[in-house]
Amino acid sequence: MRDQRTAGDRAERERIERFLRGGDGGAPMGSRVVPLTGDASDRRYFRIIPPAGPSIVLALHVDPIDVATLPFVAVGRLLQQVPLPVPRVLGHSNELGILALEDLGDVTLQAHLGAAAPAEHAALYRQAVALIERLQRRGEELRSGDCVPYGIAFDVEKLTWELDFFVRHFVEGYRGAALSGAERGALAAEWRPIAEELASERRVLCHRDFHSRNLMLHDGRLHIIDFQDARMGPDTYDLVSLLRDSYVDIEDREIDDLIACFLALKGTGRGAAPAGPGEASAGFRRRFDLMALQRNLKALGTFGYQTTTRRNPVYIQYMPRTLRYVRTNLEKYPRFARLRELLAAHVDALR
């Protein structure tokens, strides 16, 4: 394994050197190359620090790319039109599978929260909520059949696949449970109404992974990264990603305040519903909790997959918080009594 990793490292460095020799990224040969912590994808990231001038970040893909059709580039152009703060693409090599990106630094929202005063913490989250509202509002105004995110959605098939992914990689893969045929059928029956209800909601443009590790604090404001999987989905989706975040704790009172902020920005918190703002807010919260249940289960599937299949144990630490979110919503709504019973038989934290 060591030899394979070393060979892989050498190959990556050779690709980087070829890229820098070509001058396509704005950084000269002789620049310092620093590996960065990656995400859950197969991409690798490196900071290139030249002797003088600003640093850049290189994203190395496993295979050659076609920048003209690369989702990251296409979605980035769309988000710039919104406009939202995203990293600029500074150069590329299709052959080498490399994108050169503006360097936004190392401070994610997750990392910053430990050092932030309560007032600054609250202001950053209000800023993030405002970015979601702008994405949804302007995303609708910019809707085009030529842009990939508008042609894909969280439909019944996708939402159900993610719930099955949770069963396969968390319940069975990570927990080691052996489900009977009857249990599989019962879970499928529970997944169906969840997926159908979420898929039936009016769809808006969603980032898809709008959480504290994909928001960078740079030059005093939040910037958005990892947006290549943007698609259409419920208006609760990105807000759930932010507020039911597996990576940070947010107090219930703060969640309530930020949901109210979001509804005010959308205009639905001012009595838009016939029965008044109280019912509008309660209805939104019910939809928010349903979306949170689905997304948190999917996150557990991802954590299980990373741990058992990719041999990447870093995500184990985020499982307890995510399980707590799931249990909270299973307990809150009587409709999920049977689902909780099925899952609790194999997951102690849900009992």
Buried (B, 14 or more C-beta within 10 A) or exposed (E): EEEEEEEEEEEBEEBBEBBBEBEBBBBBEEBEBEEBEBBBEEBBBBBBBBEEEEBBBBBBBEEEBEBEEBBBBBBBEBBEEBEBBBBEBBBBBBEBBBBBBBBBEEEBBBBBBEEBEEEEBBEBBBBBBBBBBBBBBBBEEBEEEEBBBBEBBBBBEBBBBBBBBBBBBBBBBBBEBEBEEEBEEBBEEBBEEBBEBBBEBEBBBBBBBBBBBBBBBBEEEBBBBBBBBBBBBBBBBBBBBBBBBBBBEBEEEBBEBBBBBBBBBBEBBEEEBEEEBEEBBEEBBEBBBBBBBBBBBBBBBBBBBBBBEEEBEEBEEBBEBBBEBBBBBBEEBEEBEEBBBBBBBBBEEBE
